[in-house]
Amino acid sequence: MKEEESKEELIGMMQFHMTSAVYLMKMNLEHDLVERGLLKRVITSMAKKAGCVREEALWETYKDFLDEEIDKILAPVLRFPEGESIINEDQV
């Protein structure tokens, strides 16, 4: 297998798994598939077992998905697509 094809396959697998993790977290929030407290405890345990700071940060980010306070704080925030100007050029 060519090195470039191998890299593309690896990127594809990573994208699939990251997208799946986000989708499953969203589905859990919308449909209460797994009790939040239990899921938080599992994620906290995984974070503690992390092999490096970056891995721990990823687990903590998943835990943030379950934090209802973050939802309340961010509810009024408008999200702009990456690269889109948030400055109205007509008003400058």
N, C-alpha and C positions, 0 to 999 in steps of 0.2 A: 504494500500500500504506500502511496506517495505521502511524503511528509505533509504537504498542503491539505490533502484529503483527510488525513488523520487529525489535523488541527480543526478542520471544519466539522468533523464528526464530534470531536470533544466539545467544541463550542455548542453544537446542537444539543448534546446530552446535558450540558450545564444549563442551557437556556430552558430545556424541557423541565428539568428538576426544580429550578428556581421558580419558574412560572407555576408549576404544579403546587409547590409549597405555598405560594401566595394565594392561589386559587382555593386550596383546601382551607387555609386560614379564613378567607372571606366566606366560604361556604359554612364553616363552623359558626362564624359570627351571625350569619343570616338565619341559620336553621338550628342553632344550639345542638349540634351533633355530639359534641363532647363537652362536659361541664368545664367552664373556664378555669375554675380553681385547680382542677385536676391537671388540665393542660398546662397551666402556669407552673405547677410543681414539677411536671415532667421536663418542661423547657428549662426551668431553673437548675434541675439536676444535670441536664445536658450541658448547660453553660459552665457549671462547676467542673465538669469532666473535660472541658475543652483543652486542647493541646496547645493553644496559643491565644493571645489577646484578640486577634481578628476573628477566630472561631467563636470565642465567647461573645464578642460583639454581635455576630450574626444571630446567635441564640437569643441574646437580649432584645434584638430588634424584633424577632418573632414574638417574644413576650409582650412587647409594646403593642402589637396587634390586638392584644386582649385587654388593654388598659382603657377602660371607658372614660376616664378623666381626659386622656389625650383626645378622644373623640369630641368631648365637650369643648375643650380648649380650641381645637382646630376647626370646629364646625363653621365659624364665620370666615375662615380664611379662603380666599379665592386662589385657585391653583392655575397657573399659566403653563401651557405646554413649553417644554424646553426650547429655547431659542427664540421664543416669541417675545417681542418687546412689550414691556409693561408700561412704557411711557407713551402716552398719546402724542404723537409728533405734531398734531394740529394745535395742541395747547402749549407747545414749547416756544 
